[in-house]
Amino acid sequence: MALAAPARRPADDDSSTPSATPVFAVDGLWKVFGPGADRVPADPELSALSPAELRERTGCTAAVRDVSFDVRKGEVFVVMGLSGSGKSTLVRCLTRLVEPTAGTVAIDGEDVRAMDRTRLRELRRHRAAMVFQHFGLLPHRTVLDNVAYGLQIQGMGRAERRERAAEMVAKVGLKGMEQRRPGQLSGGQRQRVGLARALAVDPEVLLFDEPFSALDPLIRRDMQEEVIRLHREEGRTMVFITHDLQEALRLGDRIALMRDGRIVQLGTPEEIVGSPADDYVREFVRDVPREQVMTVRSAMRPASAEEAGSGPALSPGATVAEAIEAVARAGAPARVMDKGRCMGVVDSNALLGVVAGVTTATRGRGGTAPNGPGPGAGTV
Ligand SMILES: Nc1ncnc2c1ncn2[C@@H]1O[C@H](COP(=O)(O)OP(=O)(O)OP(=O)(O)O)[C@@H](O)[C@H]1O
């Protein structure tokens, strides 16, 4: 798998710092489709059945099974999993586009399941806007009018909404195309219109449902860059569904990996690749070029006094690939520097160990175990 060096955002280095109030807080969430769905989460025997057994016994499909997680303010939270693992159902439960069967969902501490219709409409229009795979553009309206549409629904005056829409069209790189109709745009451009329309309402959180899966790989890459750029500029909270591991690793501050309706691991890309929670996750990430995801933190050992004073300097967020280049050029270990302080060093042996997926317990000179997360870190 070719995983181009991700254009990581500055916020990444802080991604392990929990934010005080999560944007979304999800606890014990279930969505069961089928007859008598309500009894499944409450029944220990039924809720313990495998998906196939449950279907056979009850005719029900448990699309989301006892899922709990927080989406932190300002992060890109990726929900990843194979087709049918429950990603879309889970994200639709956040705004009750799909009605949860059991559990709680809160946005900024407010109980989503207790919202009445007016409050829900407000939630979907103002607070959590969705960007869909199939754009949902109005074919007879211009780009500008499509982007302004959400604002029109909100009751904003014509002049003001056209001004705001023009601003968003420019923001997503479509300046000059305001008067075109969707049919006169490429797939990637249409997706940009969808993005601009969601951004125009200035939602607290953007929800993306596999928005780029219909795009060809180069345009898809472009759109990923666009999302990274927008996130870097605005720090907006994003929840992003994908079945594509490469996309998840490029975009996600944290990734929830789903299987059969459950989250099998939740963690940073580095945690998921470096410490897979089980064999399923290990198999999933097997072909990932580890050096492009793992950071020098996972290869670092304490520095001797001599090492602390010389050698190339790297930031703690530098990838192992970057460190390999620095060490190869210098012919000496590289220092990991944070705010002028030497946190430790990485040498060629440790870097090779990361690439090979070999966890070295203790490395020479009184070194300690690598600072990577322990087995199962970030699991839920
Ligand atoms: N309305 C429904 N009625 C019955 N079963 C459903 C319904 N919607 C989804 N399911 C089932 O729930 C499970 C999870 O579906 P979901 O669409 O959430 O998965 P997904 O991971 O988003 O898949 P994909 O990547 O293919 O979109 C699947 O087994 C699906 O068949």
The ligand as a MOL file (V3000), in Angstrom:
LIG
                    3D

  0  0  0     0  0            999 V3000
M  V30 BEGIN CTAB
M  V30 COUNTS 31 33 0 0 0
M  V30 BEGIN ATOM
M  V30 1 N -32.9680 -0.0830 7.3990 0
M  V30 2 C -32.3560 -1.2510 7.6550 0
M  V30 3 N -33.0740 -2.3590 7.8900 0
M  V30 4 C -32.4710 -3.5320 8.1690 0
M  V30 5 N -31.1380 -3.7020 8.2230 0
M  V30 6 C -30.3780 -2.6260 7.9900 0
M  V30 7 C -30.9320 -1.3450 7.6890 0
M  V30 8 N -29.9110 -0.4630 7.5020 0
M  V30 9 C -28.7810 -1.1630 7.6820 0
M  V30 10 N -29.0480 -2.4550 7.9730 0
M  V30 11 C -28.0650 -3.5110 8.2520 0
M  V30 12 O -27.2260 -3.0770 9.3050 0
M  V30 13 C -25.8870 -3.4760 9.0750 0
M  V30 14 C -24.9730 -2.2630 9.0810 0
M  V30 15 O -25.2770 -1.4540 7.9550 0
M  V30 16 P -24.5520 -0.0680 7.6780 0
M  V30 17 O -25.1300 0.5080 6.4310 0
M  V30 18 O -24.5830 0.7670 8.8940 0
M  V30 19 O -23.0580 -0.5570 7.4180 0
M  V30 20 P -21.8470 0.2440 6.7810 0
M  V30 21 O -20.6550 -0.1660 7.5350 0
M  V30 22 O -22.1600 1.6890 6.7160 0
M  V30 23 O -21.8020 -0.3840 5.3200 0
M  V30 24 P -21.4010 0.3100 3.9150 0
M  V30 25 O -19.9490 0.6190 3.9980 0
M  V30 26 O -21.7060 -0.7950 2.9300 0
M  V30 27 O -22.2750 1.5090 3.7630 0
M  V30 28 C -25.8940 -4.2440 7.7710 0
M  V30 29 O -25.9710 -5.6080 8.0740 0
M  V30 30 C -27.1490 -3.7630 7.0890 0
M  V30 31 O -27.6400 -4.7440 6.2170 0
M  V30 END ATOM
M  V30 BEGIN BOND
M  V30 1 1 1 2
M  V30 2 1 2 3
M  V30 3 2 2 7
M  V30 4 2 3 4
M  V30 5 1 4 5
M  V30 6 2 5 6
M  V30 7 1 6 7
M  V30 8 1 6 10
M  V30 9 1 7 8
M  V30 10 2 8 9
M  V30 11 1 9 10
M  V30 12 1 10 11
M  V30 13 1 11 12
M  V30 14 1 11 30
M  V30 15 1 12 13
M  V30 16 1 13 14
M  V30 17 1 13 28
M  V30 18 1 14 15
M  V30 19 1 15 16
M  V30 20 2 16 17
M  V30 21 1 16 18
M  V30 22 1 16 19
M  V30 23 1 19 20
M  V30 24 2 20 21
M  V30 25 1 20 22
M  V30 26 1 20 23
M  V30 27 1 23 24
M  V30 28 2 24 25
M  V30 29 1 24 26
M  V30 30 1 24 27
M  V30 31 1 28 29
M  V30 32 1 28 30
M  V30 33 1 30 31
M  V30 END BOND
M  V30 END CTAB
M  END
